[in-house]
Amino acid sequence: MNIMSPDIEIVGTNPGDPLPQLEGHVSYGRFERVLRAGHFAITSEIAPPDSADPDEIMRRANVFDGSVDAVNATDGSGANCHLSSMGMCAVMTRNGLSPIIQISCRDRNRIAIQGDILGAAAMGVCNVLCLSGDDVSVGDHPEAKPVFDLDSVSLIRTIKMMRDERHFLSGRKLASGPNLFIGSSINPFAPPIENRVDQLAKKINAGAEFIQSQYCFDIAMLNDFMAQAVDAGLAERAFILIGTGTLASAGTARWLRSNIPGVHIPDAIIERLDQAEDPRAEGRKICVELMQQIKEVAGVSGIHLMAYRQEKFVNAIVQQSGVLGDRKPWSADDYDFHRRKLDSEKSAQTTAARTDL
Amino acid sequence: MYSVRQWSVKRSRFLEGVYNFTNPGILFCLRGITRLFGKSLDRPITALEAGLKGFLFDCQMCGDCVLSKTGMSCPMNCPKTIRNGPCGGVRENGMCEVKPEMRCVWVAAWDGASRMKDGEVIREAQFALDYRQKGKSSWLRLARETGDVEKTDAPETELSERGPA
């Protein structure tokens, strides 16, 4: 469709429509446009349902409308079985949303993964997040066979090769490559802390164009990490989005800290939650404050907001934090408005053409 | 054995020296042996490699050895067999998320590499394994590849940056 207003030109319209790929861009997607235009971006993630009902996916996805720039569709996170990332993305792209498909190396080998990459691109998915994946032993099917044929860095290189060199790992040519904006994850808060920036460099050298980090609850640690990343020139080579989230209570925070490896939560935050009268509200307040602080850190391009089971508050949290300034991410309402306007102009033109005859 | 493996990582600099000193000789001998005997001595040589590297590094015989590039810590001991680690799940005490009693293989790798003369090579990305090489000898593969340069019977894909064992 035609691009209707300057704002829409920058942020794009519907990933389901063939958006023109801008010069220097690797995908047709809205998310890449937002980042490359220099906007501070927000992404969130959607918990996939344990159901085959597509309406349930859209019910869960619609709460993000107008408050985030892209939504991650998780791929069996925590090694628990849910509706697939591919399935979520299929339903979401049909409804005009801009999903980030997550591909974990735990469950599929390189044959399946390369096939899925083409499939995702064919459905209008423009963004992919490459993950190694949680081990099967932490999930609900610990008896499953772990695959781990590729790792995240190999996966990034594979997708980059398919996209830029247009062939499979085997060398067989692709008639058309997957135009995907490639991302990966980083955890600056787990050992070896001093080498985490090297790990980031490896992923960016392999081809990662955006990065989404693990939960950040410790701004001092983030400052150290980002200072190293900026010094190494990494913040200019990839868009770094820092993860943060809402904590429902001190108990949840303690559980996360001891049961989810790699999650680092300082004692000060747990104390605040402990003393709060309404811990859930306090958790959201902490999240808003963290977002404001993260935005001030040099080299950060956006925030990845993980509000597990508190998705309905994402919009309010984003508004309160003010990190987007005046910018409002794409929403279905705006899109409908522009489409109606376009349709009416088209029919006016057609009528005019008929009158001419 | 776990304790020997930790010892090896602690002495990565020493083992690197031993490796650099002995590697040309070993490869020279293996090239001679493979020319003379063809494949008939492959099994005992593979068993010797598995025994020696198994004792020192808990080597899993992936067939594409990168020990000298990973601080003398074998990445195949990672439960996710990550060749470019660590993953994001390392515990605060540096232990593995899957096996809490084991030090993260990649925490050990970066630690070992920091002591090595050519430790910087750990920054190079490794591509995923060729699964067909599993159980085969890295030494013999190297000896054959470097010995048969004129034949070039080992096609180098640009993705597999194979290095010294």
Interface residues (C-beta under 8 A of the other chain):
Chain A: C105 R106 R110 S132 G133 D134 D135 S137 V138 P146 F148 D149 L150 D151 S152 V153 S154 R157 M161 L169 G171 S185 I186 N187 A190 P191 P192 E194 N195 D198 Q199 A201 K202 N205 A206 Q214 P261 G262 H264
Chain B: P79 K80 T81 I82 R83 N84 G85 P86 C87 G88 G89 V90 R91 E92 N93 G94 E97 V98 C104 W106 V107 W110 D111 I122 R123 A125 Q126 F127 A128 Y131 T157 L159
